[in-house]
Each structure stands twice: as structure tokens, then as C-alpha cells.
Amino acid sequence: MTTPHTLTTALLLCAGLPSLGLAQAASATPAAPAASSTAVLSPPLAGALGSGPGYHDPRSPFKPLQEKEGVVSWSVLSSVTTKPERNRLVPVFPKPVQALNNQTVKVQGFMMPLEPGDKQKHFLLSSVPTSCTFCVPAGPEGLVEVKTLTPVKYTLEPVMVEGKLSVLPKDPYGLYYRIVGAQPVSAP
């Protein structure tokens, strides 16, 4: 079972950041290596880093996702902005994103397993393919946590799922989106 600490640590491992919320980490910039093992972070900037659906490396062997009718677009999901509130960044969801809350939707993306095994019931969908096992290819606006009813075979190719989308204004993991009760969908 994945715990909040395990998920946050896995998501932030590649960046070398301490266990912060993903929204904070997306806006943080590690400073030059210091003598201590604690990363030094610059002050969070609303809407700065972590904006957009992620970067698709042109050297990737996988084609970028093509928008499909009836499938929620990553450009819609990534239209979220952030604002500082106390000592963290909170998401500000535009009306088109808010309208998706608690709706059954289809989303396509690249699978990032959260548990061992070739069949996954709990994983992240990313707007772009991963380039390393422990790296997060996008900020929280380019990721959707997925919990399926039946296991989905892990693949490097894009997958499409359908389920109930939750828009998450205060998720303890720092995620912005979660789909529950998901089922895999064959691409049209």
C-alpha cells in the first residue's frame, strides 16, 4: 500500500527535494549543492515553475499525445494556476476545470506505476512520457492519480482510462487530480 510519505518521496526523489507538497516542490528551485544534505529552496513564486503539461523530449521514442474527441485535454488540466497561501502554493482551478469535478471523464497519458508488478491498480498518468524511473516529468497539473477497479497492464505506450475525476484543492500529496473507479478504455 502506498502511503502519503511514500508517494511524496517517490515523486520528489529525482529532484532531490525534501518531502514537501508537490505544489511547493514544483515551484521550488534547488540551489547549488551545499555542505549539508538539506536542499536550499528559493521563495515560491505563484505560477512560476511547474506550469504546463510537461516537456516532451524530442529525443523520446514515444510520440506526443494527440488530442482526441471526448478525452479531457491536458491543456485544460494544465490551465490551473497557483497562488501563495501562508507558506505553500494552492491551486486555482479555472471554471472549465471546476466543471469536471465529480464527472466521469476519459483521460489519456503515460503510466507511472506506484507499486511493484506488471499489473497496476494505483498509478499516475502523466501528460508526457517519463525519461527516468524516479523522475516526475511534469508538475502536478500534468499528472492524474488513478485508482482502477481492475488491474491495468503496465506499458510504456499511452493508456486511456475512464472514471470519476476529483479536482483536489488541498490534497496532502500535492496532487491536483484523481480518478477513482477507473476502467481502461480502448483508444478509438
N, C-alpha and C positions, 0 to 999 in steps of 0.2 A: 504494500500500500504506500502511495506517495504522500508524504506529509508536507505541510506548507514550507517547512525548513528545507526539505529535500528538493522540492520543486524550485524554490527560490535559489538555492545553492547551485543546482544544475543549470538554471537559466543564466546565472551570473558568473559561472566558473571561467568561461573563456575571457570575459572582460577583466577578470582579476579584481572585481569589486567586492567589498564586504557585503554581507547579506542585508541589502536594503530592499525596499519595494521596487518592483520592476520599473514603475514610473519614475522613481527617483534615479535609478541606475541609468535609465535611458537618457536622462538629462545631465548625468554626471560625466565629467571628463577626468580620467586618471592623470595625475601629474607625473613628472619624471620620477623614476624609481628612487625611493628614499632609503635610508639606512634601516628604517623599521619596516615591518611587514604590512603595516596599515596603509591602504591607499589614501592619498590626499585628494579630495574632491573639490572642484570649483563650485561656487554657488549655483543652484538650479536656475535655469532660465526657462521661462514659460514658452513652450512651443519650439524650443531650440533643437537639440539633438533628439533622435528617435522619432522624427516626424516623417510620415510617409509609410508606404507599404514595404519598405526594404529595398535593398540593392541587388539586382540580378546581375551577377558577374558575367560579362560577355564570354568568358572562357568556360563557362559551365556547360557540361554535356547535355543539360536539360533545357528545353525551350521554355521561355517565359509563359506564364499562364495567359490564355486568351479569354477575354470576357465572353460569357455565354448568357443567353437569354434565360431568365428565371433563376439565375445564380447570383447571390449577393456579390457585388463588385468590391474588390479590395480598395478601389479608390473611394468608395463610400465609407467603408470601415476605417480607412486611414484618414478620413476628414476630421477626426477628433482633434481637439487642441487641448492644451493643459494650462492650468493657472496655479500659481503658488497659493497654498493654504497652510498656514503655520509653517512647519518645516518640511513639507512634502508637496509634490505636484499632484493635483487632482485632475481627472479628465473632464473635459467639457464636450458633451456629445451634441452635435447639431441635430436639428429636427428629423432629417431623414434617417439618422442612426437611431434616435429615440423611438421612432415609429416601428423599428424592427424588434424592440424589446418584447419578449414573450411571444414572438411569432415563430411559426415553423418556417424555416428557411433552408436553402441549399447553399453550401459554401464549398469551394474547391481550394486545394492547397497541397503543400508538400508536408508529409508526415514526419513529425519529430517524436519518436517514442519516449514515454516517460517511465516505462517499466521494461524489464527484460522479456525476451521472447519474440517470436516471429508473428504472433497474433496480438493485436493491441485493442484494449477496451478503453484506455485512457491515454491520450496523446495530444500534442499540439499540432495544429495546422498552421503552416507558415505561408506567407504570400510569395516567398522566394525559396529556392532550394537551399539546403544547408551546405556549407563548404567544409565544415568540420563537425565531428560528433558532438562536441561540447559547446559549440558556438551558437549564439542566437542570431539569426540572420536579419531580424527586424526588431523594431521596438514593439511595445505592447499593442500598438494599433495595427501591426502586421501579423498578429498571432491570434488564434482562437483555440481555447482549451476545448477538447472534445471528449465526451463520455458516451460510449456506444452501448447499445443493448446487446449486440453480438460482436465478437472479436472481428477485427479487420486485419487482413494480412498486411504486414509491413512491406512497403515498396518505396523505391526511390522516385517512382513516377508520381505525378499528381493524383490525388484521390478526391472524390466528392462525397460529402455526407449531407444528410438532411435530418434536422432535428429542431428542437425548441431553443432559440437563441436568447441568452440573457445578456443585457448590456450592464456592465459592472462598474458603478461609480466609486465603490470603496472595497474592492477585492483585496483580501490580505496578501495574495500573491503578487499584486500589482498588475494583474491582467485586466483587460478591458472587455473581453468577450468570452462566453462559454456556451457551448451547445450540449444539451443533455438529451438522453433518449434517442441518440443519433443512429441512423442506419446508413450503410454505404449505398451510394447511388451510382448506377452505370452512367457514364458520360453519353450524352445524346449524339 
